[in-house]
Amino acid sequence: MSVAVSIRMPDELIRELDSVAKTTERSRSFHIQKALEIYLEDQADLQIALDRLHDSSDPITSIDEMRNELNV
């Protein structure tokens, strides 16, 4: 199931979107959906990284320790 969503975007962004849509023979909606999927995945990855950064029980490995582990 899909739901219609209305957004406002700057004219220049719409021109770029239309250009990509025409070149790829895909709709605006297709490209907006793909871009939003990637953005949301990136935000989830960022949140995981921030949670781990602030988790004092998560061990930190120095670059020297990493090199030793990898024998480089």
C-alpha positions in Angstrom: 0.0 0.0 0.0 1.2 3.5 -0.7 0.1 6.9 0.7 0.3 10.2 -1.2 2.5 12.8 0.5 2.7 16.4 -0.5 5.9 18.4 0.0 7.3 21.8 -1.0 10.8 22.0 -2.5 12.9 24.8 -3.9 12.5 25.3 -7.7 16.2 24.4 -8.3 15.8 21.1 -6.6 12.8 20.3 -8.6 14.7 21.1 -11.8 17.5 18.8 -10.8 15.0 16.1 -9.9 13.1 16.4 -13.2 16.4 16.2 -15.0 17.4 13.0 -13.3 13.9 11.6 -13.7 14.0 12.3 -17.5 17.5 10.9 -17.9 16.7 7.7 -16.0 13.1 7.4 -17.4 11.8 7.1 -13.8 9.3 9.2 -12.0 9.9 11.9 -9.5 8.2 9.7 -6.9 10.6 6.9 -7.6 13.7 9.1 -7.0 12.2 10.8 -3.9 11.3 7.4 -2.4 14.8 6.0 -3.1 16.5 9.1 -1.7 14.3 8.9 1.5 15.1 5.2 2.0 18.8 5.9 1.8 18.5 8.9 4.1 16.6 6.9 6.7 19.1 4.0 6.6 21.9 6.6 7.1 20.1 8.1 10.1 19.6 4.7 11.6 23.4 3.9 11.1 24.3 7.3 12.7 22.1 6.6 15.7 23.7 3.2 16.2 27.2 4.8 15.9 26.2 7.5 18.4 24.7 4.9 20.8 28.0 2.9 20.7 30.1 6.0 21.1 28.2 6.9 24.3 28.2 3.3 25.6 30.9 3.2 28.3 30.7 -0.6 28.4 31.6 -0.8 24.7 35.4 -1.3 24.5 37.5 1.1 22.4 40.2 -0.4 20.2 43.2 1.9 19.4 44.6 2.1 15.9 47.8 0.4 17.2 45.7 -2.5 18.7 43.8 -2.8 15.4 47.0 -2.9 13.4 48.4 -5.6 15.6 45.2 -7.6 15.4 45.3 -7.4 11.6 49.1 -7.8 11.3 49.6 -4.7 9.2 
